[in-house]
Amino acid sequence: GAAGDLAERCVRLADNARDPALQMEARRNLGATMLWHGELATARRHLEQALALYGREKHGSHAFVFGQDPGVASLSYQAMTLWSLGEVDDALAASQEAVDLARSLAHPYSLVYALLFASVVRQLRREGETALEDADALIAASREYGFGLGLAWGPVMRGWALVETGRQEEGIAEMTAGLDITKATRSELLLPYYLHLLAMTYQKSGQLDEA
């Protein structure tokens, strides 16, 4: 696809320039793109290479240039890649490392980014209480700093966690509100996943027509 072609071109340009910082960013970008394309082994390899090149002190300024810390982003995508490969414990460790790194950097959007992926990993592990904690932190940071996507994503994950912990009516209401906000942003990347979560929660509550 076009995104993959552009990401591969970025890697070639970075390699030709022999610039480790650009190589790290290019491989992070290609790894994330390959994850969404389902090329898991390729995604893992490039994300591992990005993380091997990453240094917190050396690349801390990248968050202010590219909008997010490359270490946090690489770890978050690596968590999803590892989960998809069946390495569930390593996926959890990577997502937690991403959250810890983001908190140590005190870069708000990187923290929101890490918390979103962490809540997804917790959802996949059916850990409602911890997913609720991550979603609450995601919403709080998004509200404090005005991150619209976080205010869309957070309620969906929080709603699922509420349902999982027995608060079905409240949880479904929060999920549908979050989905409405997500649709309004026209951000469709996670929309199928969120609709799937809502369908499962309807099914769990016996509302089969809605599911």
Secondary structure, DSSP 8 states (H G I E B T S, - for coil): -HHHHHHHHHHHHHHHHT-HHHHHHHHHHHHHHHHHTT-HHHHHHHHHHHHHH--HHHHTTHHHHHSS-HHHHHHHHHHHHHHHTT-HHHHHHHHHHHHHHHHHHT-HHHHHHHHHHHHHHHHHTT-HHHHHHHHHHHHHHHHHHT-HHHHHHHHHHHHHHHHHTT-HHHHHHHHHHHHHHHHHHT--SSHHHHHHHHHHHHHHTT-TTT-
